[in-house]
Amino acid sequence: MKFYDVCIIGGGHSGLVAALAFAKNNFRVLCVESKTISTSSKKDLELRTTAHLLPTVSFLKTIGVWKHLEAYSCPLETLKIINEKDTESSSPKITNNIFQSNEINQNNFGYNVPLEKSVGILRELVKSHENIIMIDNTSLTSSYLENNLRIIQLSNGNFIKTKLVIGADGANSVVRSLSGIEVFEKDTGQVALTFNVKHTLEHKNISNELYKVGGPLTTIPILDDNKNLHSSIVWMNNKEVTEQLLSLNKKNFALKLNERSLSILGEMSPITTITELPVRIMVSQRFVEERIALIGEAAHKLPPIGAQGFNMSVKDIETILHLCIKNAKNIGSSKMLNLYQFKRYPEIFGKAFSVGFLNKLAASEQPVFQNLRALGLDAIDNIGPLKQSIMRFGLG
């Protein structure tokens, strides 16, 4: 029976970063992924991009990863929030709030990286690292404790001994389910459409969030060879409106998109197929079990607002890695894992509440919420210290 210091279940974005982070610090790592990267799954990845905020970039630099991603990254220098009220009595009907990275003495808030590029590069780094064994197309089937170790059984029939199992296997986590960990969950009734577009005006490294009933439409700049005329779109709406949009032909969908985007980037044209992602809020009731820790979407999943998802996952990885380094002779102990939960739980619940509340303000058709949204943005824009604090909070 083979032994590893850490066994990571899940070879997606977060699992790959976790594997590299532990291997960089001389832990012997097994990474298990239930799927095989196929042509169809690559196409799905091509539709999505991931914001890497500054703390995430800093961590990726320390584990020697960022230098491999930097060439494909687009800096996020400015965030523009455009608030559009639907009430007839609104004055003004449309307001702008601009958040610039130089207001907090930074050149940018982070970088946007195509997910397909990022995952592909990370997989190659994992497979070539001497401290990592990666197994594809294999899943976790069971686990149990024996002599202060966790014994896991894989679908290929192998049994593995490890000091610590890290569940990085997403929102439908098998690790979480087998551990009997329940979740707090709320379905927002929304769907996020993700796709890439070309447009006629340069994005100028600006990410735009356009708030209106149903949820925000976000444009995220993409690095290209065509004068910054490509962006990634995340368009949230309630399920009924989403179904109506998806029933339209390409021409009429583009018309609706340009109307909704207020032509902020000129004329937009979708250049990829459209992916539907249900929007929900989920937080695990606990993040640990004996010699098991949950990270990423196995522990928490939030609406795609404020680029929190992947960056919260990296903070999970950084936290548990530092605890393992500090407790190198006894990684995975109950004391260490309880400290991991103590460090991460308050921040994650705080982010879940904040993002959930912001999503409610962004999507509501009630005039009182629309006015509250406008008043809040106006207050932030006019109170310098508050604005700077919120920008720093958003970075994590």
N, C-alpha and C positions, 0 to 999 in steps of 0.2 A: 504494500500500500504506500503510494507516494505521499510525501509531506511537503507542504508549502507554508510559509509564514502567513500569507494572505491569499485568500481565494475570492476573486471578484466575479460575481454572477452578473453578467450583462456586459457585452462588448460594444455598446453604443458610445455616443459622444462622451458621457460622463465616466463610463466604465473604462474607456481607453485612457483618459486623462489620469484616472485613479491608478491604473496599472503602471503607467509611466512614472507617476509621482512616487509610488512605493519602490519601484525598481531602482529609480535614481538614488534612493536612500538605502540601497543594498538589502532590501527585503526580497525574498524569493516569492514570486507571484505567479498564480494561475489565473487566467482570465477565460471565462466560459461564456460563449455567445450562442443563443438558441437558433439563430438564423445564419444563413450564408448570404453574403452580399451578392445580389443578383443584378442583372440589367435593370429589372423593374424597380428594385429598391434603390439603385443608383439614381434612376430618374426621379424618384420621390425626393431624394436628398438634394438633387439639383434645383428643386423648386424653393428651397428654404435657405435662409442665411441666419447666422447667429451673431448677436452683438457680444463682443468681448470687452466689458468695461475695464477701466484701468486697474483695479485690484486683481482681476482675472489675468490680465496681460502680465502684471508683475509676477504673479505666481507661476504662470507658464514660462516666464523667463528663468525663474529659479530652477525649474526642472528641465531646462534645455529644450523646450518645445516651441516657444514663440518664434524663434529664428526660422523655423520651417514653415510657419504660417504667414509671416509678415508680408511676404511678397504678394499675397492674394487679398490683403486686407485693405479696407477703405476706411479712412479716419472719420469718426463721428464728431464733428467740430461744433455743431449747433443743433439744438432741439427747438423746433417751432411748434407751439400748440395753437391751433386755430379752433376757436369755440363758436359753433353756429347754433343759435337758439331757434326753436321751431314755433315759439309763441308769437302771435301776431303783434302783441304790444311791446315786443322786445326792442330796446333801443340802447346801444347799437345791436344789430342782429348778429354781426360777425365781429369777433375781436381776436387780436393776435397777441401771443405772449412768447417772447424769444429768450431762450436760455443759452448763453454762450460759454464755452469752456474756459475762456480767458477770465471770466468773472470769478472763477475759483483758482486762478493762476495755473491753468493747465492748457496745453495745446489742443487737447481734444478730450472727449469723455471716454473714448475707447475706440474700437475698430469693429467693422462689420466684415465677417468672413463667410464665404459660401460653405454651407454645411457639407456638401459632397467633397470639396477639396479638403476641408478640415478632417473629416472622418477618414478619408483615404490616406492622408498623410500620417495621421495618428496610428492607423492600422499597420502601416509599413514600419513605423518606429517601434511599435509593440512587437511585431513579428521578428524584428532583427535584434531585439534587446536580449542580452545573455541572461538576464535575471527573470525573464517572463516566458512562460509557456502559454500559448493561446490555442483554444480549441473552439472551432466553429461548429454549427449545426448540432449542438449538444445542449441539453437542458438539465437543470437540477430536478431530481425526483424525490429525494428525502434527505434528512440529516438528523443526527443525534449526537449527544455528548458522551465522551469516553476519556477518562483520565485527563481532564482539563483541556481537552481538544474537541473540536467539532469535526465529526465524521460526516462527509457528504457523499451521496450516491448520485452519479450522473447517468443520463439516459443511454450512454454507451456501455454501461455496466461497470465502469470503474468506481472504486471507492477512494476518496482522498482524505488525508488528515490535514488539518489546518488550525492555526491559533485563532484566526479571525475570518469570518465570512462577511463580505461587504455586498449588500444587495444594491446593485445598480441597474436593475432590470425593469425600470420604467413604472408607469402608473398602474399596470396590471401585474405587479411584482409577484413572482412565485415565491421568492424568499420571504416576503412579508406574509403571504397567505399561509405558507407552511409553518411560519412562526406564530400564527394565530393573532397577528396584530390587526386590529380594526382601524378604520379611518373615519375622520370627520370629512363629510363630502357635501357639496352643493352643486347642483346643475344650474347654471345661469340661464339656460334656455337659449343660449347663443351659439353660433357657429362662426369660426374664423376661416375665411377663405385666404389662401396663400398662393401667390403666383408672382412672376417677374414681368416687368414692363419695360418698354422703351418709351422715351418721351422727348419732346422737342426743346425743352429748356434744361440747362445744366442743373444738376442737383446741388452743386457747390458744397458737398459733404454735409448737407443739412438733412436731418430726419424730421419729417413733418407728422404730427398727430392731429387729425381733424376730428373734433368731437361733435357728434350729433346723435339724435335718437337712434337706438339700436346698438351703438357702440362705436369706438373710434375706427377710422381708417388711417393706417400708418404707412408712410413711405420711408423706406430704408435705403440709403445710397449704396450702390455696388460699384466696385472698381472695375473699369473696363478700358478698352483701347479706343473708345469712340467719344471722347470729350465728355465723360460723365453723364451719359444720356440713358443710363439703365438704373433701375431701382427694384427693390423687392417690396411687395405689397402685402400687408396683413389687414384684411377688411372684416370687421366683426359686425354681425347683425343678428336679430332674432331668427329663429329657425324658419318662420313663414316667409320672411323677406328673402332669406338665403335661397329657399326653394324657388322663389319667383326669379331671382337673379340667374340661377343655374339653368332655368328653363329657356332663357333668352339665347338667340343666336349670337355669334361673335360680334357682329356689328352693333346690335342693340346693347349687349353687355358692355362694350367699350363706351357707348354713349352714356350709360348709367354711371360707369366708373368716372368718366370725365366730369359729369355733373356733380357727383359726390365729392370729387377731389378739388372742386372749385378751380380747376385748371392750374393748380399750384406749380405744376411742372410742365405746363403747356398741354399739348395733346398727348394722352397716354394710349398705348396699344399693348395688350397682353401678348407675350411672346412664349409663354409656357402654358401647359395645362394647369388646371386649378385644383388645388387640394383642399378638402374640407376637414377641419379639426374642431370637434366639439369643445366648447369652452366650459370648464368646470373648475371649482376650487376644491382641492383635496389636501388634507394634512393627516399624516398617520398619528394615531393616538399615542404612540411612542415610537422612538427611532431605534431602539435596541432590544435585543433578547440575549440570552447567554451566548457569548462569542459571535454575535451577529450585530451588524450595524447597517442601517439603511441610509442611502444617500440619493440625491437627485430626485427624479420623479417617483421613485419608490417611496420617498418620504414626504414629498410635497409637490403639488402641481397648481400653478396659478394662471389666471388669464394672461394673454400675451400683451401686457401693458408695462412699459418702463424697463423692458429688457431684463427682467429679474430671473427668469427660469434657469438658464445655463449658469449664470453668474452666482446664483445661490448654490447650485450644485458644486461649483468649484470651491466655494467657501466651505461646504461640507467636507470636501476632500482635504482641503488645507487644514481644517480643524482636526480631523481624525488622524491625518498623517503626523501632525506635530505631537499629538498625544501618544502615538505609537513610537515616535522617536524618543520622546521623554520617558516612556515606559518600555524600552526596547526588550528588556528581559521578561516582561509580563504583558505583552500586547494582547488585547482582547479580554483582559480581566474585567470583572464586573465594575470595579472601581473606575477603571479607565473609560468604559462604555457609558457609565452613568454621568461621568464628567462631560463626555461628548454630547449627550442629550441635554445636560444642563447648559452647555455653551450655545447650542444651536436652537433649542426649542423656543426661547423667548423671541429671538430675532425672526424666526420663520413665521411664528404666529403673528408677530407685528406686521411683517410684510404681507401675509395673507389677508389680514384685516385691512391694511392700507390699500392694497391693490383691489381687493373686493369692493371696498367703499368707493374707490375712484371709478371702478367699472360701473357701479350702480349710478354714480353721478353722470358718467359719460353716456350711459345708455338710456336713462330714464326719459319718458315723455311727459313727466309731471312738471309743470312750470316751476314749482317750488325747488325741485332738484336742479333744473336748468339754471335758475337764478343763483342758487347756492354755488353751483359749479363756476358761474361767471364771477361771483363775488370772491370766491376763493382764489381763482386765478389772478384777479385784479389785485387782491391783497398781497399775494406772493410777488407780483411784478413790481409793486410799489414799496415793499419793505426789503431793502437790500440784504440784511443779515438773515432774514427768514428765507429768502430766495437762495442764498448761498448754502444755508443749512440743508434745505430740501435737495439741492443738487448733490451735495456730499452724501446725504442719506441714500439717494438713488444709486450712487456708485457702490454702496455696500460697505 
